[in-house]
Amino acid sequence: MSLTSSRWTEPSSRQAIAWCKARLKQNIKCTIAFLGGIPEDDAQAQLACDTYMDAIGLIGVQELNTSLTVKPSVLGALLDRVKCRQRTLAIARSAADRNLALEIATEGNDLVSFALETAVACTDENKDVILDLQAYLDRTSEDQKAAAKGGVKVRLVKGAYFGDVNKHEEIQSRFKSLVEAAAEKSQEVLLGTHDPELIEWVKAKFRGKKRGVEFGFLKGLSDKTKVELAIQRWRVLEYVPFGEKTEAYVNRRLKSLKDLEAMGKVPAP
């Protein structure tokens, strides 16, 4: 169990926040996420919530423009959804007190509806709530509309769990359609992709509307692209996970790279 920084993660909230502070000097904003794993009991789920509360305090002391990303599963959604939502609302309220945004990951298909409903509920506590929606799910177009109706911003991502489609070209096509739907409604276009083809497509489509677009990346991937986009005055966000339970997260990253390699693809540099 490493207690030092790695390509993909930071071991503690303090080190994650230090990383974010350095990134802000490059005009790259960050969002931090706790790698707490799936809790086995209520105490572990509450510990994850407390960890976020402590991180909010640290961010507030340094007055950093850094947001939070939470996964319902880490906050106990698989144990008790009522308590999970209460914890998420508490985090949203505490983040709002520091003028920080809250982003909620939808995770697997079984948790999408719960994540959407929780995100809408959180807008009563925090006016800057973002929900990650996955392009490879059939339901995403309707969820995108429901989120907007509920006052929730949407970040469009490819998806890292089991989807309804897995063909690269079809996911790209769906991703573009969802981006265009957001643009037609004059919504912010928040993205999460390392696909160089999609990045170039978005840049060309929104060249004159840069401030309405935000490119999201993972720590450890596409570092050259992040910096170049920031220099070109695009909005850039980096996802910075922290914690000691890194194995599952890192394995997903490595598998994703192997899957790309098998298709003859590479992420943006």
C-alpha positions, -999 to +999 in steps of 0.1 A: +000+000+000+018+031-012+018+063+007+034+083-020+020+101-051+016+080-082+007+086-118-029+081-111-036+090-075-026+109-044-024+092-010-042+118+010-065+148+007-037+171+017-015+158-011-044+159-036-050+196-027-013+204-030-015+189-065-046+209-073-028+241-061+001+235-085-023+227-114-042+260-108-010+278-116-013+262-151-049+274-153-061+238-148-089+234-123-092+201-103-119+180-087-109+156-060-125+122-052-120+099-023-110+063-031-127+047-002-138+015-018-172-001-013-180+002+025-188-030+043-208-012+070-224+021+079-193+032+099-171+029+068-196+049+047-197+076+073-159+077+074-160+084+037-184+113+043-162+126+071-131+124+048-149+147+023-159+171+051-123+173+062-112+179+026-137+207+022-122+224+052-087+221+038-098+236+005-116+264+022-086+274+043-065+277+012-093+293-008-088+271-038-111+269-068-113+231-065-145+210-066-155+176-052-166+144-070-185+117-050-196+082-059-228+071-043-213+036-037-185+050-016-211+069+005-230+037+012-256+035-016-254-003-017-260-004+021-287+022+027-298+047+001-315+070+025-284+075+046-263+077+014-285+106+002-283+123+036-245+121+035-244+135-001-267+164+009-245+172+038-214+173+016-233+195-009-243+219+019-208+221+033-193+226-002-218+254-009-207+271+023-172+273+006-186+281-029-174+248-042-191+227-068-202+191-062-200+165-090-218+131-087-207+100-106-235+078-119-214+046-118-231+014-129-265+013-146-282+002-113-272+035-096-280+060-124-316+068-113-305+071-077-276+094-087-298+116-108-325+119-081-298+127-055-282+153-078-315+171-082-321+169-044-286+184-038-296+216-058-316+226-027-283+228-009-258+238-036-265+256-068-235+242-086-242+205-089-229+184-118-239+148-128-217+126-149-237+108-176-223+080-198-226+081-235-228+044-239-261+040-220-294+041-240-311+061-213-286+090-213-305+113-236-335+113-214-314+116-182-297+146-198-331+163-202-342+153-167-310+167-151-314+200-169-350+203-158-339+197-122-312+224-123-283+200-126-254+204-150-242+174-169-207+161-177-208+138-206-183+109-204-178+077-224-184+055-194-162+030-174-187+004-164-210-020-184-228-001-211-255-008-237-230-004-266-193-011-267-184-002-303-159+027-303-175+044-333-210+042-320-200+056-286-183+085-304-215+091-324-236+091-293-212+114-275-214+139-304-252+138-304-253+144-266-229+174-270-250+188-298-282+184-277-266+204-249-254+231-272-288+235-288-303+242-253-275+267-247-262+245-218-226+244-206-208+216-225-189+197-198-169+167-211-148+139-198-128+122-226-092+114-236-103+105-272-082+127-295-107+125-323-135+138-300-113+165-285-105+178-320-142+177-330-152+197-300-125+222-305-136+228-341-173+230-332-169+254-303-138+274-314-156+307-309-173+297-277-145+284-256-158+296-222-190+275-226-169+243-228-149+224-202-126+195-210-123+170-182-093+146-179-080+120-154-048+126-134-021+106-153-035+109-188-032+134-216-010+158-196+004+175-227-031+180-241-044+195-208-016+221-207-021+230-244-058+234-240-053+257-210-028+278-229-053+281-257-078+294-231-101+264-230-115+255-196-097+224-183-106+201-153-084+173-139-099+145-118-076+138-088-085+108-067-069+103-033-068+075-007-050+043+000-074+019-017-061+024-051-059-011-066-094-013-082-091+023-096-057+018-111-066-016-125-095+001-144-071+026-158-047+000-170-074-021-185-087+009-204-053+015-219-050-021-229-085-021-245-075+010-265-043-006-276-062-037-288-083-014-310-052+003-323-061+035-305-043+057-280-055+085-257-046+121-264-010+128-255 
